[in-house]
Amino acid sequence: MVLEALPLGVYLVNREGRVVVWSAGAEKLTGYLRQDVLGRLQEADLVEQGDNGAVSNLTHSAAESATQAFAAPTLISLRCKNGHYLPVQLRTLALRDEDGKFLGTVRIFEPSSPPQSCNQRQNRLAAYGCLDPLTGVLNHSMIQAHLKESLSLHALYPVPFCVMCYEVDDLSKLAERYGHAAVDAALRMAANTFETGLRPTDFLGRWMGQEFLAILPECGESEVMKVGEHLKELVRHASVEWWGDTLHLTVSIGGTIVHDNDSVSSLIARAEEALRKSCAAGGNRVTVVNA
């Protein structure tokens, strides 16, 4: 079949929102096999809320009003079987019978950035010793260098930026029940999910032990909480498959906005204070400290 030869992901959703066709390309890109999806998952199980506030998996009312031409591509994220999120460009076509009655929608998706170029960049950074070997994000030295650079730039051009510290909740309990290898898998999943949810201009690194640091350029005080909540929800809806069990994780996040005359230590101190408050309040929350 031509459908099976396409390098793109293709699936068909019926009027009830259930996936009834799942192509070989969709299997390859997401890790979900047909037997995982057909008759088991609805489209809502596979997509996340768009950053612009619109629901990523277009509503059926929107699909019903679509014309018989593919709509302009929409940027969404699909949840892969390993719990990670894959940013994709999605095109939609409404299907109708001879009488014009709405039957369902065809979705065609492809990665929003070429995987090969991303892998090449990661390979170069790894060759220079810039990446954390466990999670694949920037290591402590590299994220610290970016933080120093951001502070130096802010001294010349006072464009706001913020930093966020985060850690996965209840890792000690996870280690006690499943072992330290499961903790490593949880850290990798959370790091990948954060990296996917951030913008290409943001930076993410492993700061120390179980704590990660994100630098968000051009992010003002009114946006810190919104970004943090978005990232928290991405992790909450992700999961780790571990020896037959599905591990659902949450994160605690602390954020702060840069101040004039800030140093690396003062900026980190506020972000970590916010993180401690999130942890002390039970985790799975975002706290912002700006004073």
CORNORSUL-V615552 format. One record per helix or strand of 3 or more residues. SS is the DSSP state (alpha for helix, beta for strand). FROM is the first residue (numbers start at 1). TO is the last residue. Records with the same first field share a line. If there is no record, write none. Layout:
BEGIN
SS->FROM-TO, FROM-TO
END
This chain:
BEGIN
alpha->2-5, 24-30, 34-37, 43-45, 60-64, 115-127, 140-156, 171-178, 180-197, 221-237, 264-280
beta->9-14, 18-22, 74-79, 85-96, 102-111, 161-168, 203-208, 211-217, 240-242, 245-247, 251-257, 286-288
END
